[in-house]
């Protein structure tokens, strides 16, 4: 059976909420600033329903095996472009990784943005996640900015 890339529907929400928790579980060790306990990153139903965003899934044999979203954002006035496509929620469960499913999602998201005449795309990836960085670079993304942080709670001045 061939994997099918399609737009997510609200009927997919239970699986997508599980994927979101899988993503949070994977990212917690990479980010000490993520709260403990039950949290949510996204309003997935809004991403599905909004005209300026869409969630795509890969459906294989009536099972969702990958996800990702794109949303169109206004960008800063001093940049050459006025809109950007922001990509996120790229998730493939462990048992389905290494099969090129994230590439299928990325291709669908890139096409979705291009159809809307949004050509500047951005995403965030943890610097301690070299496999994700490599996958995005392979898809054509380039490192652009470095986001730095400092917790000063226990520092004396």
C-alpha positions in Angstrom: 0.0 0.0 0.0 1.2 3.5 -0.8 1.3 6.3 1.8 -1.2 9.1 1.1 -0.5 12.7 2.0 -3.7 14.6 2.8 -5.0 17.5 4.8 -5.9 16.6 8.3 -9.6 16.7 9.4 -11.1 17.2 12.8 -11.7 13.4 12.9 -7.9 13.0 13.0 -7.6 15.1 16.2 -7.3 12.1 18.7 -4.2 10.8 16.8 -2.8 14.3 16.3 -3.1 15.0 20.0 -1.2 11.8 20.7 1.5 13.0 18.2 1.7 16.3 20.0 2.4 14.5 23.3 5.0 12.4 21.5 6.7 15.5 20.2 6.6 17.1 23.7 8.1 13.9 25.2 10.9 13.9 22.5 11.7 17.6 23.0 11.6 17.8 26.8 15.2 16.5 27.2 16.3 19.1 24.7 14.7 22.0 26.5 14.9 22.6 30.2 12.4 25.5 29.9 9.4 23.2 29.0 7.0 22.9 31.9 6.6 19.6 33.7 3.2 17.9 33.6 0.5 18.1 31.0 1.1 20.8 28.4 0.0 21.5 24.8 2.0 23.3 22.1 -0.7 23.9 19.6 -4.4 24.5 19.0 -4.5 21.8 16.4 -8.2 22.1 15.6 -7.7 25.9 14.9 -4.7 25.0 12.7 -7.0 22.7 10.7 -9.9 25.1 10.5 -8.0 28.4 9.9 -7.7 29.8 6.3 -4.1 30.8 7.0 -2.9 27.4 8.2 -3.2 23.7 7.4 -2.2 20.4 9.0 -1.1 17.6 6.7 -0.8 14.0 7.6 0.6 10.9 5.9 -2.0 8.1 6.0 -0.7 4.6 5.5 -3.2 1.7 5.5 -5.8 3.9 7.4 -3.2 4.8 10.0 -1.7 8.3 10.4 2.0 7.9 10.4 3.3 11.5 10.1 2.2 15.1 10.6 3.2 18.7 10.1 1.6 22.1 9.7 2.2 25.4 7.8 0.8 28.7 8.8 1.1 32.0 7.0 2.4 34.9 9.2 2.9 38.6 8.6 6.6 39.2 8.7 8.6 42.3 9.8 8.3 45.4 7.8 12.0 45.7 7.1 12.3 42.4 5.3 12.1 41.9 1.6 9.0 39.7 2.0 5.9 40.6 3.9 4.7 37.1 4.6 6.4 33.9 5.8 5.3 30.3 6.0 6.1 28.9 9.4 6.3 25.1 9.6 5.9 23.0 12.7 4.5 19.9 14.3 6.7 17.7 12.2 6.3 14.3 13.9 6.8 10.7 12.9 6.3 7.9 15.5 9.5 6.0 16.2 8.3 2.8 14.5 7.8 4.7 11.2 11.0 6.8 11.1 13.5 6.4 8.4 10.9 5.8 5.7 10.9 9.2 4.1 7.6 10.2 5.6 8.8 13.6 6.9 9.9 14.4 3.4 6.4 13.7 2.2 5.0 16.1 4.8 7.6 18.8 4.0 6.9 18.5 0.3 3.1 19.0 0.9 3.8 22.0 3.2 6.2 23.6 0.7 3.6 23.2 -2.1 0.8 24.6 0.1 2.9 27.7 0.9 4.0 28.2 -2.8 0.3 27.9 -4.0 -0.4 30.9 -1.6 2.5 32.9 -3.0 4.4 32.6 0.3 8.1 31.9 -0.6 10.0 32.6 2.6 9.7 29.6 5.0 10.9 29.3 8.5 11.0 26.6 11.2 12.6 26.1 14.6 14.7 23.1 15.4 16.8 22.4 18.6 20.5 22.7 18.1 20.9 19.4 20.0 18.8 17.6 17.4 21.4 16.9 14.7 19.2 14.3 12.9 16.4 16.9 12.4 18.9 19.6 11.4 20.3 17.2 8.8 16.9 16.3 7.5 15.9 20.0 7.1 19.2 20.9 5.4 18.7 18.0 3.0 15.3 19.5 2.2 17.1 22.8 1.4 16.8 24.7 4.6 19.8 26.7 5.8 20.8 27.8 9.3 19.9 31.4 9.6 19.8 32.8 13.2 20.9 31.4 16.5 18.4 31.9 19.3 20.4 32.2 22.6 19.0 32.1 26.1 20.2 32.8 29.7 18.4 32.1 32.9 19.5 34.7 35.4 17.4 33.6 38.4 20.4 32.4 40.4 22.9 35.0 39.2 24.2 37.8 41.5 24.8 41.2 40.1 
